Amino acid sequence: MAKNPQEFQHIGQAINQLLKEYHLKPRFDEANVVSSWERIVGKPVAKHTKRIYIRNKVLFIELDSPAMKNDLSFHKNHLLKMVENEFGKDVLKEIVLM
């Protein structure tokens, strides 16, 4: 057993370090946002989401309901803040509704 406490690292820290070293952190964060979409916005909005993806830190959301698109357009800033609070400020810079 190692006596030096610096030889041990929390698993989360080790994974984050690995993601940063291999330049995978942005893609990992993007995948987390997309996979967490239903939990972030709730089932009613997620049900009307046809497609969701991220390009160049811009979240594109395609909805099948014009009413839902209109409603979400008023809450884009709040939605962006929710994502920032959970995943960090550097994950997204804008949200585009389609």
C-alpha positions as CSV (number, residue, x, y, z in Angstrom):
1,M,0.0,0.0,0.0
2,A,1.3,3.4,-0.9
3,K,2.2,5.8,1.9
4,N,2.2,9.0,-0.1
5,P,-1.3,10.4,-0.2
6,Q,-0.6,12.2,-3.5
7,E,-0.4,8.8,-5.2
8,F,-4.2,8.4,-4.7
9,Q,-6.8,10.4,-6.6
10,H,-10.5,10.6,-6.4
11,I,-12.0,8.7,-9.4
12,G,-13.9,11.8,-10.6
13,Q,-10.7,13.8,-10.6
14,A,-8.9,11.1,-12.5
15,I,-11.6,10.9,-15.2
16,N,-11.7,14.7,-15.6
17,Q,-8.0,14.8,-15.9
18,L,-8.1,12.1,-18.5
19,L,-10.8,13.8,-20.5
20,K,-8.8,17.1,-20.5
21,E,-5.6,15.4,-21.5
22,Y,-7.2,13.7,-24.5
23,H,-9.3,16.9,-25.4
24,L,-12.5,15.0,-24.9
25,K,-14.1,17.2,-22.2
26,P,-16.1,19.4,-24.5
27,R,-17.6,16.4,-26.3
28,F,-18.3,14.7,-23.0
29,D,-20.1,17.8,-21.7
30,E,-22.1,18.1,-24.8
31,A,-23.2,14.4,-24.6
32,N,-24.2,15.0,-21.0
33,V,-26.4,17.9,-21.9
34,V,-28.1,16.0,-24.7
35,S,-28.7,12.9,-22.6
36,S,-30.0,15.0,-19.6
37,W,-32.5,17.0,-21.8
38,E,-35.6,15.3,-20.4
39,R,-34.5,15.7,-16.8
40,I,-33.6,19.3,-17.4
41,V,-36.8,20.4,-19.1
42,G,-39.3,17.8,-18.1
43,K,-41.3,15.2,-19.9
44,P,-43.8,17.5,-21.7
45,V,-41.1,19.5,-23.4
46,A,-39.0,16.4,-24.1
47,K,-42.0,14.7,-25.7
48,H,-42.2,17.5,-28.3
49,T,-38.4,17.6,-28.9
50,K,-37.8,16.0,-32.3
51,R,-34.0,16.6,-32.4
52,I,-31.4,18.1,-30.1
53,Y,-27.7,18.6,-30.8
54,I,-24.8,20.9,-30.0
55,R,-22.4,22.5,-32.5
56,N,-19.7,25.0,-31.6
57,K,-21.3,25.5,-28.1
58,V,-24.7,26.3,-29.6
59,L,-27.6,24.0,-28.5
60,F,-30.0,23.4,-31.4
61,I,-33.5,22.2,-30.4
62,E,-36.0,21.1,-33.0
63,L,-39.6,21.0,-31.7
64,D,-42.7,19.5,-33.3
65,S,-45.0,22.1,-31.7
66,P,-45.0,25.7,-32.7
67,A,-46.7,26.6,-29.4
68,M,-43.9,24.8,-27.5
69,K,-41.3,26.6,-29.6
70,N,-42.9,29.9,-28.8
71,D,-43.1,29.2,-25.1
72,L,-39.5,28.0,-24.9
73,S,-38.3,31.1,-26.8
74,F,-39.4,33.2,-23.8
75,H,-37.5,30.9,-21.4
76,K,-34.2,30.5,-23.4
77,N,-32.2,32.5,-20.9
78,H,-33.5,30.6,-17.9
79,L,-32.9,27.3,-19.8
80,L,-29.3,28.4,-20.5
81,K,-28.8,29.3,-16.8
82,M,-30.1,25.8,-15.8
83,V,-27.5,24.2,-18.1
84,E,-24.7,26.4,-16.9
85,N,-25.5,25.7,-13.2
86,E,-25.4,21.9,-13.9
87,F,-22.6,21.6,-16.5
88,G,-20.6,24.8,-16.2
89,K,-20.5,28.1,-18.0
90,D,-18.2,27.0,-20.8
91,V,-20.5,24.2,-22.2
92,L,-23.0,26.4,-24.0
93,K,-23.1,30.0,-25.2
94,E,-26.4,30.1,-27.0
95,I,-29.7,28.2,-27.7
96,V,-31.4,28.1,-31.1
97,L,-35.0,26.8,-31.4
98,M,-36.1,25.3,-34.7
